[in-house]
Amino acid sequence: MAEGPPSWLVVMAREPGLGRVKSRLAPDVGWVRATLFYRRTTAHLLKRLGRDPRWRLVLAVTPDRALSSGFWPIEASLRRGQGGGGLGARMGRLMAQMPPGPVVIVGSDIPAIGGAHIARAFKALGSHEAVLGPAEDGGYWLVGLRRRPRLLDPFPGVRWSGPHALADTLANLKGRSVALVDRLGDVDSGADYRALPPRRARLVQ
């Protein structure tokens, strides 16, 4: 029996230069520590998820010129630029341009993401048109689409970086079959940073 198209895990990442990442965390912990947190969290995430044979990992980078950066681990050998526009435009473009197969998109700076979380999301796409991973702040850390028989567009008008992103996206998907998977928290404040479990804190400090 012929195999179906592969599952695609897209990790969205920003060039990890000083002053370019974790702008909400930096006022509490300083730009150097915030940047180091982002770099180490991203590196560990790519190593963990890039070795899993259940999907193919693609690193989507912004700005596009950062594709050639020496920072990215070897597990991120498949790379592409995010292109221009806001977050919704960039995610929509990635969903539309990826090769055939279900697509799950995650951010790169949430330390708790593991292979089991991603596997549950792809399993949900077996019986749903879309999947979302709620975040503690009212947004979401994961979005996935089956992309067949047609590509849905869940991103227009979404209010990002606030408490409405998940609700706005679900409103765009009204009438569609949507699964919600694990709820995870981002690290956007000094309190979030200090609350990291010791095992994860050692990886990013």
N, C-alpha and C positions, 0 to 999 in steps of 0.2 A: 504494500500500500504506500502510495506516495506521501511524503511528509508535507504538511502545510507550511505557510510562510513563517519565518521566525518571529518571536516576540522581541520588541525593541524597547530597551530602557534608555531614556534620554536623561542625562544629568545636566542641568543648566548651571553654568558657573560663570563667574565674573573674574576678569584678570585680577589676581590677588596682590595688587600694588598698594602701598601705604596710602591711606586716605581714600581708597576706592571701594572698600568693602566694609560691611557691618557698621554703617554710619549711625545706627541707633544704639549699638552696643558701645561704640567708642567713647561717648561722653562719660560713661560710668567706669570704664576700665582703661581708657587711653587708646590712642590709635595703634601703637605698636602691639599691644596685647590683643586688641580686636583683630588686627590683620593676621597675627600669628595664629589666633584661634581659627580664623577662616581657612588659612592655608593648611593647617594640620587636619582640621575636620574634613576638608575636601579631599586631601590626599588619602586619608584612611577610608573614606567612603568609596572612592574609586577603586582602591585595592580590594575592599570587601566585596563590592558588587560586580567588579569587572572580571572576577575569576569564576563567576557562577555560570555553569553551562546551560541554565534554563532560559537564558535570554542573551541578546547581544547588546552590549553597552555602547552608547554613543555619547561623547562629550560635546555639548553645545556651548560655545564660548562667546562672550561679549567683552569688549568689542572684537570684531572679526580678526583684527590684526594680531590678537593674542593667541591665535591658533598655533603659531610657531614657538610659543613660549616653552622654555625648558622646564617649567615647573611641573607640568602634567605627568603623572606616572605612566608607565608603559601600559597599564591596564586601560588607559584612555586612548588607545591607538586609533580608534575610529573617532574622528573629530569633524565638526562643522561649525560654521559661524551662525549666530542667532539672527543676524541681520539687524535692521533698524526698527524703530518704533517702540511703543510701550510694551509692557509685559504680555498683555493679551495678544497683541499683534505678533510678537515673537513666538509665543507658544502655538498660536494658530498656524503660523508659517511652518513650524517644525512638524506639527501634526499632518499638514498637507504634503510636505515634501519628503517624509520618510518613505522608504520602500514598503511594499505590501507587508501586512501583519499588524497585530495590535500594538499600540504604543502607550507606554506609561512615561510620564515626565515627572521628575522630582527636582527639588533644589539641592544644592551641594553642601549646605551648612547646617544640617540638622543631625547632631551626633547619634541619635537613637535609631536611625534608619538601618535596618538589617535585611538580609535576604528573605527572611520569612515574611516581612511586610510586603516586599515586592511580589513574592510568589502569591500571596493572598489577593493582591490587586489583579494580577493576570488571570488568576482562577475566576475572579468575579466577572471579568470581561468575557468569560465563556458563556455566561447567561445574561449579561447586561450590556447595554450600549455604551455606558460610561461608568467610571469609578472615580471616587474622590476620597482623599485621606484628610479628614478634618484636622485643623490645628487648634491649639488651645485659645488663640486670640481671635477666633472667628473666621480665619482664612483657611487655607488648606496647603498641605505640604506635598500632595500627590494628585495628579489628574491623569486619567487614562481614557482612551477611546478605542472601541473595537474597529471603527473606521469602515465598516461594511454593514449593510449594502451601500451606505453613503456616509460621508464625513459630516459629523455634527459640528456646530460652531458655538461653543459654550461661553465665549469670552467677551462679546460686545457689551460695553457699558459697565463692566465689573469695576467696583471701587476697590482698588488694591491697597495693600498695607494698612488695613483697618478691619473693623469687626464685621464688615458686610460682604467680604469677598465670596465666602462660601454660599451665603444666601443668594447673592446676585447670580452666581453661576448655576445654582440649582433652579433659579427662576428661568434662566435661559434654557434649561433642560427640561422644563415642565412638559409632562406627557411622554417623556422618554424613560427608559428603564435605567435607573442609576443605583449603584451600590456604594455604600459608605464603608470604608475599612478603618484600620486602626487610627486612633486619635494620638497625635504626637505634638510635642511642644518645640517651638523655635527658641533660640537663645538671642534675645534682642535687648536684654538689660543686664545690669550688674547682678541683680537678684537671680535672673535665669542662669547666669554664668556660675555664680556661687552655689547654686542648687544642683549642679551637675553631679551625678553619682560618681564616687571616687574612681571607679574603673574608667569611665569616659573622661573624667577630668584629667587623669594622668596622660591621656592620649593627646590632649589639646593644649596643655599648659606648658 
